[in-house]
Amino acid sequence: KEHPSMAGSYLTAAVVYATLWRRSPEGLGGFTAGLPAAVALELRKLAWETCQAWNQGSQPNPQTAPSTRASLVAAAFAALDTNRSESLDLMKMRPFAEFLLDDKTLLDDVWNEEYQGLCSQVGADPSKGISQEGFRTLVDQGSRSLLLSTHCSDEELQQLAEGVAAATFSSGTKASEPQ
């Protein structure tokens, strides 16, 4: 019953292209599947970097590939931004919070207060949502909120970007824990 987000499907298609043709999908800018062009480009870069690392028999290394972290953040944001509004509102951020907390029983009142605090930290209007830049700040620098520590490892971001988050959320385990 779980399906990948549009970003997850786009990333998969880019990986298939790179694998079959052994060419970078980065130059295929015409079709974005309705994703923002910058997000689609980051996903194509991530696909190519991943395929190159796989072909060399290694994992991508964020320290040697600086665009990897940015690609992962963009892909995770796109996976959460289900209607491609380029902002994460109260409802779109909730699965991310539940993922971080290993808990799907987050009380609405508690979550509303937490969301307000996260918006305040990144200078976002809660009625409009958190931008990709604000999301990047939260996952890179972490939050100073009451409940959440929003810093994410590359592994956690990669799981979100590849669409694994849907299964992780439903199983109630955090991405960095063995399943």
C-alpha positions, 0 to 999 in steps of 0.5 A: 500500500506504500508508494514512493513520493514523486521525488522518490520515483524521480530519483529511481528513474535517474538511477535507472538511467545512470545504470543502464546508459552509464551516463550522468542524468544531470544534463536531462533537465527538460522533465522534472515530474512537477518537482522544482527544477533545483530539486530535480537537478539535485536528485539527478546529481545524487543518482549519478554520484551514487551510481559512480560510487557503486561502480567503484565498489564504495559508498558515497562519502559526504566529506569528499562529495560536498554536493551529496549533503545538499542533494540529500536535504533537497530530496528529503524536503521534496519527499515531505513536500507531498503537494510540491508547494515548496514549503512544509506546513504543520501536517507535512512536518509531522511525519518528519517529527514522528520519524525523529521521535520514533513515535506516532502518538505525538499529541496534537497540542504538543505538536502544534507548540513544537511546530510553532517553535521550529518555525520561529527558529528558522524565521518562518510564518507557521501559516505558510510553512518552512522553506527548503532553506529553513528545513536545511537549517533544521537538519544541519544545525539542529533545533533548540525546541522542547521535544525534537532534535532535528539534526539528521545524519546523511544516512537518515536523509538518504533514507528519506530521499530514497523513499524508505521513510514511508516504511520507517514511519509506519514501522515506528523505528528511527532510520539509524536503528537496525530494523 
